[in-house]
């Protein structure tokens, strides 16, 4: 017997939003059944997360790890490895260049927030820029 669920329950099962399911329906990726009242119903047996995520191959994942101070930089390696492993286990691609871009954006806004003219903040920004450059090589 097919188990039909509402759009909200299907979205939760797939780990996506209701809006995403509606967009996938318009694109022809999914074809839900409709009740006489016009409500969507999805067959969970047919909805497989790996199938849906494979259709959306342009999807990227950003993982973020941080430490509280520059002195703890050496402690950052373990959380980075854990995040990479977690993403790999879920079949998510990790876009390192995108993460670096996000870091640069955060740096710019931090400079504006805390004042980039002070000597202490300029030193901090130089350290962040160096860290980004070191991670690229």
N, CA, C and O atoms as a MOPAC input file, in Angstrom:
PM7 MOZYME 1SCF
protein

 N      0.83900 1    -1.17700 1     0.00000 1
 C      0.00000 1     0.00000 1     0.00000 1
 C      0.88200 1     1.23900 1     0.00000 1
 O      1.82700 1     1.33200 1     0.78300 1
 N      0.57700 1     2.19000 1    -0.87500 1
 C      1.33800 1     3.41900 1    -0.95700 1
 C      1.00400 1     4.31900 1     0.22300 1
 O     -0.15600 1     4.45300 1     0.61300 1
 N      2.02300 1     4.92100 1     0.77500 1
 C      1.81100 1     5.84500 1     1.87400 1
 C      1.94400 1     7.25200 1     1.33000 1
 O      3.04600 1     7.68100 1     0.98700 1
 N      0.86200 1     7.96300 1     1.24800 1
 C      0.86500 1     9.32500 1     0.72800 1
 C      0.91000 1    10.30400 1     1.88500 1
 O      0.17700 1    10.17100 1     2.86500 1
 N      1.78900 1    11.29500 1     1.75100 1
 C      1.95400 1    12.28700 1     2.81400 1
 C      1.77000 1    13.69000 1     2.24200 1
 O      1.82500 1    13.89700 1     1.02900 1
 N      1.55300 1    14.63500 1     3.13000 1
 C      1.37200 1    16.03300 1     2.72300 1
 C      2.68800 1    16.61100 1     2.22800 1
 O      3.74600 1    16.00000 1     2.38200 1
 N      2.61200 1    17.78700 1     1.63500 1
 C      3.80700 1    18.43800 1     1.10600 1
 C      4.77300 1    18.79300 1     2.23400 1
 O      5.98900 1    18.73600 1     2.05000 1
 N      4.23600 1    19.15900 1     3.40100 1
 C      5.09700 1    19.48700 1     4.53500 1
 C      5.85700 1    18.28100 1     5.03900 1
 O      7.05100 1    18.36600 1     5.32500 1
 N      5.16600 1    17.15300 1     5.15000 1
 C      5.82400 1    15.92400 1     5.59800 1
 C      6.83800 1    15.43100 1     4.57000 1
 O      7.89800 1    14.92600 1     4.93900 1
 N      6.52600 1    15.57300 1     3.29900 1
 C      7.47000 1    15.16800 1     2.25000 1
 C      8.71200 1    16.05300 1     2.28100 1
 O      9.82900 1    15.56700 1     2.10100 1
 N      8.51600 1    17.35800 1     2.50900 1
 C      9.65400 1    18.27800 1     2.58600 1
 C     10.56500 1    17.91100 1     3.75300 1
 O     11.78900 1    17.92700 1     3.61900 1
 N      9.96700 1    17.57900 1     4.90100 1
 C     10.76400 1    17.17300 1     6.06000 1
 C     11.52600 1    15.88600 1     5.77600 1
 O     12.69100 1    15.75400 1     6.15000 1
 N     10.87400 1    14.94600 1     5.12000 1
 C     11.51800 1    13.66000 1     4.82600 1
 C     12.70700 1    13.83600 1     3.89200 1
 O     13.70300 1    13.12000 1     4.00300 1
 N     12.60300 1    14.78500 1     2.97600 1
 C     13.68100 1    15.01600 1     2.01100 1
 C     14.70600 1    16.03100 1     2.50400 1
 O     15.79300 1    16.14000 1     1.93700 1
 N     14.36800 1    16.77100 1     3.55100 1
 C     15.29200 1    17.78500 1     4.05300 1
 C     15.33600 1    19.02600 1     3.19500 1
 O     16.37100 1    19.68800 1     3.10800 1
 N     14.22000 1    19.35200 1     2.55600 1
 C     14.13200 1    20.55600 1     1.72900 1
 C     12.91100 1    21.35400 1     2.16800 1
 O     12.14100 1    20.90500 1     3.01700 1
 N     12.73800 1    22.53700 1     1.58800 1
 C     11.58900 1    23.35500 1     1.94400 1
 C     10.38800 1    23.00600 1     1.06500 1
 O     10.52000 1    22.37500 1     0.01600 1
 N      9.22300 1    23.43400 1     1.52500 1
 C      7.98800 1    23.23700 1     0.75600 1
 C      8.10000 1    23.96200 1    -0.58100 1
 O      7.64100 1    23.45900 1    -1.60700 1
 N      8.70600 1    25.13800 1    -0.56600 1
 C      8.89300 1    25.90800 1    -1.80200 1
 C      9.72800 1    25.13700 1    -2.81500 1
 O      9.45800 1    25.18300 1    -4.01500 1
 N     10.73500 1    24.43400 1    -2.33300 1
 C     11.57800 1    23.63100 1    -3.22300 1
 C     10.76200 1    22.52400 1    -3.88400 1
 O     10.91200 1    22.27200 1    -5.07900 1
 N      9.90400 1    21.86600 1    -3.11800 1
 C      9.06200 1    20.81000 1    -3.70300 1
 C      8.13300 1    21.38300 1    -4.77200 1
 O      7.92800 1    20.76600 1    -5.81700 1
 N      7.58200 1    22.54400 1    -4.51000 1
 C      6.70700 1    23.16900 1    -5.51400 1
 C      7.49200 1    23.51600 1    -6.77500 1
 O      7.00000 1    23.34600 1    -7.89100 1
 N      8.72500 1    24.00700 1    -6.58600 1
 C      9.56200 1    24.35000 1    -7.74400 1
 C      9.90800 1    23.09300 1    -8.52700 1
 O      9.87300 1    23.10400 1    -9.75800 1
 N     10.24400 1    21.99700 1    -7.82500 1
 C     10.55800 1    20.74100 1    -8.50300 1
 C      9.34900 1    20.21900 1    -9.26500 1
 O      9.50300 1    19.61300 1   -10.32500 1
 N      8.16400 1    20.44300 1    -8.74900 1
 C      6.95000 1    20.01900 1    -9.45700 1
 C      6.79500 1    20.81000 1   -10.75400 1
 O      6.48200 1    20.24000 1   -11.79900 1
 N      7.01700 1    22.13200 1   -10.68500 1
 C      6.91800 1    22.97000 1   -11.89900 1
 C      7.94900 1    22.56000 1   -12.94500 1
 O      7.67900 1    22.59700 1   -14.14600 1
 N      9.16100 1    22.15800 1   -12.46200 1
 C     10.22600 1    21.74700 1   -13.37900 1
 C     10.02700 1    20.32800 1   -13.90600 1
 O     10.75300 1    19.88400 1   -14.79600 1
 N      9.05200 1    19.62800 1   -13.36300 1
 C      8.78900 1    18.26300 1   -13.80600 1
 C      9.62900 1    17.20400 1   -13.12400 1
 O      9.61700 1    16.04900 1   -13.54700 1
 N     10.35200 1    17.56100 1   -12.09100 1
 C     11.18900 1    16.60300 1   -11.38000 1
 C     10.36500 1    15.67100 1   -10.50900 1
 O     10.72200 1    14.50600 1   -10.33700 1
 N      9.27300 1    16.16900 1    -9.96100 1
 C      8.38500 1    15.37800 1    -9.11600 1
 C      6.95800 1    15.53000 1    -9.60900 1
 O      6.57600 1    16.59000 1   -10.10600 1
 N      6.17800 1    14.48100 1    -9.47300 1
 C      4.77400 1    14.54300 1    -9.85100 1
 C      3.93600 1    14.01700 1    -8.68900 1
 O      3.75600 1    12.81000 1    -8.53300 1
 N      3.42800 1    14.94400 1    -7.87800 1
 C      2.60600 1    14.49400 1    -6.75300 1
 C      1.19400 1    14.16500 1    -7.21500 1
 O      0.76200 1    14.56600 1    -8.29600 1
 N      0.49300 1    13.43000 1    -6.37600 1
 C     -0.92900 1    13.21600 1    -6.62400 1
 C     -1.66600 1    14.38100 1    -5.97800 1
 O     -1.17000 1    15.00200 1    -5.03800 1
 N     -2.84800 1    14.66600 1    -6.49200 1
 C     -3.65000 1    15.76200 1    -5.93700 1
 C     -4.96000 1    15.19700 1    -5.40900 1
 O     -5.59600 1    14.35500 1    -6.04300 1
 N     -5.34400 1    15.67500 1    -4.24400 1
 C     -6.63000 1    15.25600 1    -3.67400 1
 C     -7.74800 1    15.99600 1    -4.40600 1
 O     -7.48700 1    16.88700 1    -5.21400 1
 N     -8.97800 1    15.62300 1    -4.12000 1
 C    -10.10800 1    16.31000 1    -4.75200 1
 C    -10.15500 1    17.78200 1    -4.35200 1
 O    -10.70700 1    18.61100 1    -5.07600 1
 N     -9.57400 1    18.10500 1    -3.19500 1
 C     -9.51500 1    19.50100 1    -2.75300 1
 C     -8.32600 1    20.25400 1    -3.31300 1
 O     -8.15200 1    21.43400 1    -3.01100 1
 N     -7.49800 1    19.59700 1    -4.12600 1
 C     -6.35000 1    20.24800 1    -4.75200 1
 C     -5.06800 1    20.20300 1    -3.93400 1
 O     -4.09600 1    20.87300 1    -4.28100 1
 N     -5.04700 1    19.42900 1    -2.85700 1
 C     -3.84200 1    19.32500 1    -2.02900 1
 C     -2.88500 1    18.29300 1    -2.60400 1
 O     -3.30600 1    17.26000 1    -3.12500 1
 N     -1.58000 1    18.58800 1    -2.50400 1
 C     -0.55700 1    17.67200 1    -2.99900 1
 C     -0.34300 1    16.53500 1    -2.00400 1
 O     -0.37200 1    16.74200 1    -0.79100 1
 N     -0.12800 1    15.34100 1    -2.53100 1
 C      0.21600 1    14.17900 1    -1.71500 1
 C      1.37900 1    13.46100 1    -2.39800 1
 O      1.35600 1    13.22200 1    -3.60600 1
 N      2.39200 1    13.12500 1    -1.60400 1
 C      3.60400 1    12.50200 1    -2.13000 1
 C      3.73800 1    11.07400 1    -1.60800 1
 O      3.42600 1    10.79000 1    -0.45100 1
 N      4.20100 1    10.19300 1    -2.46600 1
 C      4.43300 1     8.80200 1    -2.11300 1
 C      5.85900 1     8.68900 1    -1.58600 1
 O      6.81700 1     8.83000 1    -2.34600 1
 N      6.00200 1     8.43200 1    -0.27900 1
 C      7.33100 1     8.35600 1     0.32500 1
 C      8.17100 1     7.21300 1    -0.23700 1
 O      9.39900 1     7.30200 1    -0.23600 1
 N      7.55100 1     6.16100 1    -0.70700 1
 C      8.30800 1     5.04600 1    -1.27600 1
 C      9.04200 1     5.47300 1    -2.54800 1
 O     10.08700 1     4.91600 1    -2.88200 1
 N      8.49500 1     6.45600 1    -3.25000 1
 C      9.11100 1     6.91900 1    -4.49700 1
 C     10.10300 1     8.05500 1    -4.26700 1
 O     10.98100 1     8.29700 1    -5.09600 1
 N      9.96200 1     8.74500 1    -3.14800 1
 C     10.84000 1     9.88300 1    -2.87000 1
 C     12.08100 1     9.40900 1    -2.13300 1
 O     12.02000 1     9.03400 1    -0.96200 1
 N     13.19900 1     9.43200 1    -2.83000 1
 C     14.46800 1     9.02700 1    -2.23100 1
 C     15.38100 1    10.24700 1    -2.20800 1
 O     15.60600 1    10.85800 1    -3.25200 1
 N     15.90900 1    10.61300 1    -1.05500 1
 C     16.75700 1    11.80100 1    -0.97200 1
 C     17.93300 1    11.78000 1    -1.92800 1
 O     18.24500 1    12.81100 1    -2.52400 1
 N     18.60800 1    10.62900 1    -2.10200 1
 C     19.76000 1    10.58900 1    -2.99400 1
 C     19.36500 1    10.85500 1    -4.44000 1
 O     20.15400 1    11.42000 1    -5.19700 1
 N     18.16700 1    10.46300 1    -4.83600 1
 C     17.68500 1    10.71700 1    -6.19100 1
 C     17.41400 1    12.19900 1    -6.38700 1
 O     17.79700 1    12.77300 1    -7.40700 1
 N     16.76300 1    12.81500 1    -5.42600 1
 C     16.41600 1    14.23300 1    -5.53700 1
 C     17.66700 1    15.08800 1    -5.50700 1
 O     17.77600 1    16.04000 1    -6.28000 1
 N     18.62900 1    14.76800 1    -4.61800 1
 C     19.85500 1    15.55500 1    -4.54600 1
 C     20.71200 1    15.36100 1    -5.79100 1
 O     21.42300 1    16.28300 1    -6.19000 1
 N     20.66100 1    14.19100 1    -6.41200 1
 C     21.42900 1    13.95900 1    -7.63000 1
 C     20.91200 1    14.82400 1    -8.77000 1
 O     21.68000 1    15.23100 1    -9.64200 1
 N     19.59200 1    15.10900 1    -8.76800 1
 C     19.02700 1    15.97300 1    -9.80900 1
 C     19.53200 1    17.39500 1    -9.67400 1
 O     19.63300 1    18.11700 1   -10.66600 1
 N     19.84600 1    17.79800 1    -8.47500 1
 C     20.25300 1    19.16500 1    -8.21100 1
 C     21.77600 1    19.22400 1    -8.09800 1
 O     22.30700 1    19.53100 1    -7.03100 1
 N     22.48300 1    18.93000 1    -9.20200 1
 C     23.92800 1    18.79400 1    -9.16800 1
 C     24.66700 1    20.11500 1    -8.98500 1
 O     25.86400 1    20.10200 1    -8.70000 1
 N     24.00100 1    21.24400 1    -9.13800 1
 C     24.64600 1    22.53500 1    -8.95100 1
 C     24.71000 1    22.93700 1    -7.49000 1
 O     25.23700 1    24.00200 1    -7.17000 1
 N     24.20200 1    22.13600 1    -6.62500 1
 C     24.12000 1    22.44400 1    -5.21200 1
 C     25.49900 1    22.36300 1    -4.57000 1
 O     26.25600 1    21.43200 1    -4.84500 1
 N     25.82800 1    23.32100 1    -3.72300 1
 C     27.09800 1    23.35400 1    -3.01300 1
 C     26.83900 1    23.46600 1    -1.51300 1
 O     25.79200 1    23.95300 1    -1.08700 1
 N     27.78300 1    23.02000 1    -0.74000 1
 C     27.68300 1    23.07400 1     0.70600 1
 C     28.82100 1    23.91800 1     1.24300 1
 O     29.96200 1    23.79800 1     0.79600 1
 N     28.50800 1    24.76500 1     2.19600 1
 C     29.53600 1    25.54300 1     2.87600 1
 C     29.60500 1    25.04200 1     4.30800 1
 O     28.59800 1    25.00700 1     5.01500 1
 N     30.78200 1    24.66200 1     4.72200 1
 C     30.99600 1    24.23200 1     6.09800 1
 C     31.85600 1    25.29500 1     6.77500 1
 O     32.79300 1    25.81900 1     6.17300 1
 N     31.53900 1    25.60700 1     8.01500 1
 C     32.22500 1    26.68100 1     8.72800 1
 C     32.75500 1    26.16800 1    10.05900 1
 O     32.00600 1    25.61900 1    10.86700 1
 N     34.02600 1    26.34800 1    10.27500 1
 C     34.64500 1    25.99400 1    11.54900 1
 C     35.44200 1    27.19900 1    12.01900 1
 O     36.01300 1    27.93400 1    11.21300 1
 N     35.47400 1    27.39300 1    13.33200 1
 C     36.21300 1    28.53100 1    13.85600 1
 C     36.75900 1    28.20000 1    15.23100 1
 O     36.32300 1    27.25700 1    15.89100 1
 N     37.72600 1    29.00600 1    15.63900 1
 C     38.24300 1    28.95900 1    17.00100 1
 C     38.13200 1    30.37300 1    17.55800 1
 O     37.94400 1    31.33100 1    16.80800 1
 N     38.24600 1    30.49400 1    18.85200 1
 C     38.02000 1    31.78100 1    19.50500 1
 C     39.16700 1    32.76300 1    19.33700 1
 O     38.94300 1    33.97300 1    19.30800 1
 N     40.37800 1    32.26800 1    19.22600 1
 C     41.51500 1    33.18300 1    19.11900 1
 C     42.56200 1    32.62300 1    18.16900 1
 O     42.53600 1    31.45000 1    17.79600 1
 N     43.48900 1    33.50500 1    17.79000 1
 C     44.55600 1    33.10900 1    16.88300 1
 C     45.45400 1    32.05000 1    17.54000 1
 O     46.03100 1    31.20500 1    16.85600 1
 N     45.56400 1    32.10600 1    18.86500 1
 C     46.38100 1    31.13200 1    19.58400 1
 C     45.85100 1    29.71000 1    19.43700 1
 O     46.60500 1    28.75200 1    19.60800 1
 N     44.57500 1    29.56000 1    19.12400 1
 C     43.96000 1    28.23900 1    18.98500 1
 C     43.93400 1    27.75000 1    17.53700 1
 O     43.25700 1    26.77000 1    17.22500 1
 N     44.65600 1    28.41900 1    16.66600 1
 C     44.62500 1    28.06700 1    15.24300 1
 C     44.97800 1    26.59700 1    15.00400 1
 O     44.41400 1    25.95600 1    14.11700 1
 N     45.90200 1    26.07500 1    15.78800 1
 C     46.29400 1    24.67700 1    15.63000 1
 C     45.13600 1    23.73000 1    15.95500 1
 O     45.07700 1    22.62000 1    15.42500 1
 N     44.22400 1    24.16000 1    16.81600 1
 C     43.07500 1    23.33600 1    17.18900 1
 C     41.99600 1    23.29700 1    16.11100 1
 O     41.02000 1    22.55800 1    16.24300 1
 N     42.15500 1    24.06700 1    15.06500 1
 C     41.13600 1    24.16300 1    14.01700 1
 C     41.14000 1    22.96700 1    13.07500 1
 O     40.13400 1    22.69100 1    12.42200 1
 N     42.24200 1    22.26600 1    12.99800 1
 C     42.36100 1    21.17500 1    12.03000 1
 C     41.36200 1    20.05300 1    12.29000 1
 O     40.78000 1    19.52400 1    11.34300 1
 N     41.15100 1    19.68100 1    13.53600 1
 C     40.23000 1    18.58800 1    13.86900 1
 C     38.78000 1    18.91200 1    13.46100 1
 O     38.14000 1    18.07800 1    12.82100 1
 N     38.24200 1    20.09600 1    13.81000 1
 C     36.88300 1    20.41200 1    13.35900 1
 C     36.75500 1    20.46000 1    11.82900 1
 O     35.71200 1    20.09700 1    11.28500 1
 N     37.80700 1    20.90400 1    11.13700 1
 C     37.76800 1    20.92000 1     9.67500 1
 C     37.66400 1    19.50400 1     9.12400 1
 O     36.90700 1    19.25900 1     8.18400 1
 N     38.41400 1    18.57400 1     9.69700 1
 C     38.35600 1    17.18300 1     9.25600 1
 C     36.98200 1    16.58300 1     9.53000 1
 O     36.44000 1    15.84800 1     8.70500 1
 N     36.42300 1    16.90700 1    10.70200 1
 C     35.09200 1    16.39800 1    11.05100 1
 C     34.04000 1    16.91500 1    10.06500 1
 O     33.17100 1    16.15900 1     9.63000 1
 N     34.11900 1    18.19000 1     9.71800 1
 C     33.16100 1    18.76400 1     8.77400 1
 C     33.30000 1    18.14700 1     7.38500 1
 O     32.29900 1    17.84000 1     6.73700 1
 N     34.52300 1    17.96600 1     6.93200 1
 C     34.74000 1    17.33500 1     5.62600 1
 C     34.18900 1    15.91400 1     5.59900 1
 O     33.56500 1    15.51100 1     4.61700 1
 N     34.41200 1    15.15200 1     6.66800 1
 C     33.90400 1    13.79200 1     6.75900 1
 C     32.37200 1    13.78100 1     6.76000 1
 O     31.75300 1    12.97600 1     6.06500 1
 N     31.77200 1    14.67300 1     7.53800 1
 C     30.30800 1    14.75300 1     7.60800 1
 C     29.71200 1    15.06700 1     6.23500 1
 O     28.74100 1    14.43900 1     5.81300 1
 N     30.29800 1    16.03700 1     5.54900 1
 C     29.79700 1    16.39800 1     4.21400 1
 C     29.95800 1    15.23600 1     3.23800 1
 O     29.06200 1    14.96700 1     2.43800 1
 N     31.09200 1    14.55100 1     3.30200 1
 C     31.32900 1    13.42000 1     2.39900 1
 C     30.34700 1    12.28500 1     2.67000 1
 O     29.86800 1    11.64800 1     1.73200 1
 N     30.04300 1    12.02500 1     3.94500 1
 C     29.10600 1    10.96200 1     4.29500 1
 C     27.69900 1    11.23900 1     3.77000 1
 O     26.94900 1    10.30800 1     3.47600 1
 N     27.34400 1    12.51000 1     3.65500 1
 C     26.01700 1    12.87200 1     3.16400 1
 C     26.00000 1    13.13200 1     1.65400 1
 O     24.96800 1    13.50200 1     1.09300 1
 N     27.14500 1    12.93700 1     1.00700 1
 C     27.21400 1    13.10100 1    -0.44000 1
 C     27.18300 1    14.55400 1    -0.87400 1
 O     26.81800 1    14.86400 1    -2.00800 1
 N     27.56500 1    15.44300 1     0.03200 1
 C     27.55800 1    16.86900 1    -0.29100 1
 C     28.91800 1    17.26900 1    -0.83200 1
 O     29.95300 1    16.85400 1    -0.31200 1
 N     28.90700 1    18.07000 1    -1.86800 1
 C     30.16500 1    18.57800 1    -2.39900 1
 C     30.53200 1    19.81800 1    -1.60600 1
 O     29.67300 1    20.61800 1    -1.23600 1
 N     31.80400 1    19.96000 1    -1.35800 1
 C     32.28800 1    21.10100 1    -0.56900 1
 C     33.06500 1    22.01900 1    -1.47400 1
 O     34.06500 1    21.61200 1    -2.06400 1
 N     32.63000 1    23.22600 1    -1.59200 1
 C     33.24800 1    24.19700 1    -2.47800 1
 C     34.15300 1    25.10500 1    -1.66600 1
 O     33.69100 1    26.05900 1    -1.04200 1
 N     35.45300 1    24.80200 1    -1.67700 1
 C     36.39900 1    25.54500 1    -0.85500 1
 C     36.53400 1    26.99300 1    -1.31400 1
 O     36.66300 1    27.88900 1    -0.48000 1
 N     36.50700 1    27.24100 1    -2.63000 1
 C     36.61700 1    28.61600 1    -3.12200 1
 C     35.44800 1    29.46400 1    -2.63800 1
 O     35.62600 1    30.63100 1    -2.28800 1
 N     34.26000 1    28.88500 1    -2.61800 1
 C     33.08700 1    29.60200 1    -2.14100 1
 C     33.23900 1    29.94100 1    -0.66200 1
 O     32.86900 1    31.03300 1    -0.23100 1
 N     33.77400 1    29.02200 1     0.10200 1
 C     33.98700 1    29.27600 1     1.52800 1
 C     34.98400 1    30.41200 1     1.73100 1
 O     34.81500 1    31.23700 1     2.62900 1
 N     36.00700 1    30.45600 1     0.91000 1
 C     36.99000 1    31.54600 1     1.01100 1
 C     36.35900 1    32.88400 1     0.67200 1
 O     36.67000 1    33.89800 1     1.29700 1
 N     35.47100 1    32.89100 1    -0.32100 1
 C     34.76000 1    34.12900 1    -0.66100 1
 C     33.90100 1    34.60600 1     0.50600 1
 O     33.85400 1    35.79900 1     0.80500 1
 N     33.22600 1    33.66900 1     1.15700 1
 C     32.39900 1    34.03300 1     2.31600 1
 C     33.28100 1    34.59700 1     3.42500 1
 O     32.90000 1    35.56700 1     4.07900 1
 N     34.45000 1    34.00500 1     3.64500 1
 C     35.37500 1    34.50100 1     4.65800 1
 C     35.81400 1    35.92700 1     4.34500 1
 O     35.91100 1    36.76000 1     5.24600 1
 N     36.07700 1    36.21000 1     3.08400 1
 C     36.46900 1    37.55900 1     2.70200 1
 C     35.34300 1    38.55500 1     2.93800 1
 O     35.59100 1    39.68000 1     3.37200 1
 N     34.11500 1    38.15300 1     2.65600 1
 C     32.96700 1    39.02900 1     2.90500 1
 C     32.83300 1    39.31600 1     4.39800 1
 O     32.59200 1    40.45500 1     4.79900 1
 N     32.99000 1    38.28100 1     5.21300 1
 C     32.92900 1    38.46300 1     6.66600 1
 C     34.02800 1    39.41600 1     7.11800 1
 O     33.80300 1    40.26100 1     7.98400 1
 N     35.20200 1    39.28400 1     6.54000 1
 C     36.31800 1    40.16100 1     6.88900 1
 C     35.98900 1    41.61800 1     6.57900 1
 O     36.26100 1    42.50600 1     7.38700 1
 N     35.41100 1    41.85800 1     5.42100 1
 C     35.06800 1    43.22700 1     5.02700 1
 C     34.04900 1    43.82900 1     5.98000 1
 O     34.21300 1    44.96300 1     6.43000 1
 N     33.00300 1    43.08300 1     6.28800 1
 C     31.98100 1    43.61300 1     7.18500 1
 C     32.51200 1    43.77600 1     8.61100 1
 O     32.11800 1    44.70400 1     9.31600 1
 N     33.39700 1    42.88400 1     9.03200 1
 C     34.00200 1    43.03300 1    10.35800 1
 C     34.84200 1    44.30400 1    10.42100 1
 O     34.82800 1    45.02300 1    11.42000 1
 N     35.56500 1    44.56600 1     9.35000 1
 C     36.38400 1    45.77500 1     9.31400 1
 C     35.51500 1    47.02000 1     9.41400 1
 O     35.87200 1    47.97200 1    10.10700 1
 N     34.39200 1    47.01900 1     8.73400 1
 C     33.49000 1    48.16300 1     8.80600 1
 C     32.88000 1    48.30200 1    10.19200 1
 O     32.70500 1    49.41100 1    10.69800 1
 N     32.56100 1    47.16900 1    10.79700 1
 C     31.92600 1    47.18900 1    12.10700 1
 C     32.88700 1    47.66800 1    13.18500 1
 O     32.50900 1    48.47500 1    14.03300 1
 N     34.10400 1    47.19100 1    13.16500 1
 C     35.05400 1    47.49200 1    14.23000 1
 C     36.03800 1    48.60000 1    13.88500 1
 O     36.86600 1    48.96400 1    14.71900 1
 N     35.96600 1    49.13500 1    12.69300 1
 C     36.86100 1    50.22600 1    12.31900 1
 C     38.18800 1    49.71900 1    11.81500 1
 O     39.02400 1    49.25600 1    12.59200 1
 N     38.38000 1    49.80500 1    10.54000 1
 C     39.59700 1    49.24200 1     9.94700 1
 C     40.79700 1    50.16000 1    10.08400 1
 O     41.89700 1    49.78500 1     9.67900 1
 N     40.62300 1    51.35200 1    10.64300 1
 C     41.74600 1    52.28500 1    10.72900 1
 C     42.62400 1    52.05900 1    11.94600 1
 O     43.78900 1    52.45900 1    11.94700 1
 N     42.09200 1    51.42800 1    12.98000 1
 C     42.91500 1    51.24200 1    14.17500 1
 C     44.04400 1    50.26000 1    13.88500 1
 O     43.88600 1    49.33800 1    13.08500 1
 N     45.16800 1    50.46300 1    14.53200 1
 C     46.34500 1    49.63200 1    14.30000 1
 C     46.07400 1    48.17100 1    14.67700 1
 O     46.48400 1    47.25300 1    13.96700 1
 N     45.38300 1    47.96700 1    15.79400 1
 C     45.09400 1    46.61500 1    16.25600 1
 C     44.20100 1    45.87400 1    15.25500 1
 O     44.46300 1    44.71600 1    14.92800 1
 N     43.15100 1    46.53800 1    14.77000 1
 C     42.24300 1    45.90100 1    13.82000 1
 C     42.90900 1    45.67000 1    12.47200 1
 O     42.63000 1    44.67300 1    11.80700 1
 N     43.78000 1    46.57300 1    12.06400 1
 C     44.49000 1    46.37700 1    10.80400 1
 C     45.38900 1    45.14700 1    10.89400 1
 O     45.50800 1    44.38800 1     9.93300 1
 N     46.02500 1    44.95300 1    12.06200 1
 C     46.87000 1    43.78300 1    12.26500 1
 C     46.02800 1    42.50500 1    12.20100 1
 O     46.44800 1    41.50400 1    11.62100 1
 N     44.84100 1    42.55300 1    12.80000 1
 C     43.93700 1    41.40700 1    12.77000 1
 C     43.51100 1    41.08700 1    11.33600 1
 O     43.50700 1    39.92600 1    10.92600 1
 N     43.15500 1    42.12100 1    10.58400 1
 C     42.74700 1    41.91400 1     9.19200 1
 C     43.88900 1    41.34200 1     8.35600 1
 O     43.67600 1    40.47100 1     7.51300 1
 N     45.09700 1    41.83700 1     8.59600 1
 C     46.25300 1    41.30000 1     7.88000 1
 C     46.44800 1    39.82000 1     8.20200 1
 O     46.80700 1    39.03100 1     7.32800 1
 N     46.20800 1    39.44900 1     9.46400 1
 C     46.31400 1    38.05800 1     9.86400 1
 C     45.27500 1    37.18500 1     9.17500 1
 O     45.58100 1    36.07200 1     8.74800 1
 N     44.04600 1    37.68600 1     9.06600 1
 C     42.98500 1    36.93600 1     8.39100 1
 C     43.31200 1    36.78400 1     6.90800 1
 O     43.13700 1    35.70700 1     6.33900 1
 N     43.78700 1    37.86300 1     6.27900 1
 C     44.14100 1    37.79100 1     4.86500 1
 C     45.26900 1    36.78400 1     4.64500 1
 O     45.24800 1    36.02300 1     3.67800 1
 N     46.25900 1    36.78500 1     5.55200 1
 C     47.34900 1    35.84200 1     5.43200 1
 C     46.84400 1    34.40500 1     5.59600 1
 O     47.28900 1    33.50300 1     4.88600 1
 N     45.91600 1    34.19600 1     6.53100 1
 C     45.36900 1    32.86600 1     6.74100 1
 C     44.64300 1    32.37400 1     5.48400 1
 O     44.75100 1    31.20500 1     5.11500 1
 N     43.90600 1    33.27500 1     4.83300 1
 C     43.20700 1    32.91300 1     3.60900 1
 C     44.20900 1    32.56900 1     2.51400 1
 O     44.03700 1    31.58900 1     1.78900 1
 N     45.25500 1    33.37900 1     2.40000 1
 C     46.27300 1    33.10300 1     1.38600 1
 C     46.99600 1    31.78200 1     1.66600 1
 O     47.29400 1    31.02600 1     0.74100 1
 N     47.28000 1    31.50500 1     2.95700 1
 C     47.94100 1    30.25600 1     3.31200 1
 C     47.07400 1    29.05400 1     2.99700 1
 O     47.57700 1    28.00800 1     2.58600 1
 N     45.76700 1    29.20000 1     3.18900 1
 C     44.87100 1    28.07100 1     2.92700 1
 C     44.70300 1    27.81900 1     1.43600 1
 O     44.32400 1    26.71900 1     1.03400 1
 N     44.98000 1    28.82600 1     0.61100 1
 C     44.86200 1    28.65500 1    -0.84100 1
 C     46.04600 1    27.90900 1    -1.41900 1
 O     45.94600 1    27.29600 1    -2.48200 1
 N     47.16400 1    27.96100 1    -0.71900 1
 C     48.35200 1    27.28300 1    -1.25800 1
 C     48.61800 1    25.97800 1    -0.59900 1
 O     49.58100 1    25.29600 1    -0.94700 1

